[in-house]
Amino acid sequence: MPSMTRTIPHQPRGDDARGYERDATGALHRLVRHLVADGDRRAQLAGRRARRTLGEMRPGHGRSPLPTRCALPRAGR
């Protein structure tokens, strides 16, 4: 009996290495611009400034330091 979960192998095409399609990125950019404009409008109607800094949103908040790479001890030393 054939497996119900078989996979279809990937068929490479010539455009796979070119990145995202231009029409897809354009649509995403239009959506983001629309959402930003809508958020700005709603904030203005509510009597607030649209964009705030982290300090305005969370007074007294301290940012955590960024994790950094450190040398791990090697086995046998």
CORUR-V116653 format. One record per helix or strand. SS is the DSSP state (helix for helix, strand for strand). FROM is the first residue (numbers start at 0). TO is the last residue. If there is no record, write none. Layout:
# CORUR-V116653
ss=SS from=FROM to=TO
ss=SS from=FROM to=TO
This chain:
# CORUR-V116653
ss=helix from=15 to=17
ss=helix from=21 to=44
ss=helix from=53 to=56
